[in-house]
């Protein structure tokens, strides 16, 4: 089981990076406030999951 934890952390880390890029793209593309807010909420949620799993901030 210890081997699955680093993979999960890596997957979370990569998901956060991908979601961050999406947020930047939406902001740069002048997307609607609702679209940006939704993407930011998902990013925050991913970061909270990472913190819970890793014991440290992203």
C-alpha positions in Angstrom: 0.0 0.0 0.0 2.8 2.5 0.6 3.6 2.4 -3.1 0.1 3.7 -4.1 0.4 6.8 -1.9 3.2 8.5 -3.8 1.4 7.7 -7.1 -1.8 9.3 -5.7 0.2 12.3 -4.6 1.8 12.6 -8.0 -1.6 12.3 -9.7 -3.0 15.0 -7.4 0.1 17.2 -8.0 -0.4 16.8 -11.8 -4.1 17.5 -11.6 -3.4 20.7 -9.7 -1.0 21.8 -12.3 -3.4 21.0 -15.1 -6.3 22.8 -13.3 -4.1 25.8 -12.7 -3.3 26.0 -16.4 -7.0 25.9 -17.2 -7.7 28.7 -14.8 -5.0 30.8 -16.4 -6.3 30.0 -19.9 -9.9 31.0 -18.9 -8.7 34.3 -17.4 -6.5 35.1 -20.4 -9.4 34.2 -22.7 -11.8 36.5 -20.9 -14.2 33.6 -20.0 -17.3 34.3 -18.0 -17.0 34.8 -14.3 -19.0 31.7 -13.6 -16.6 29.5 -15.7 -13.6 31.0 -13.9 -15.2 30.6 -10.5 -16.0 27.0 -11.1 -12.5 26.2 -12.3 -11.0 28.0 -9.3 -13.3 26.1 -6.9 -12.0 22.8 -8.4 -8.4 24.0 -8.1 -8.9 24.9 -4.4 -10.6 21.5 -3.8 -7.7 19.7 -5.4 -5.2 21.7 -3.3 -7.1 20.8 -0.2 -7.1 17.1 -1.1 -3.3 17.3 -1.7 -2.8 18.9 1.7 -4.9 16.2 3.4 -2.9 13.4 1.6 0.6 14.9 1.8 0.3 16.8 5.1 1.7 19.9 3.5 0.5 22.7 1.1 0.9 22.3 -2.6 
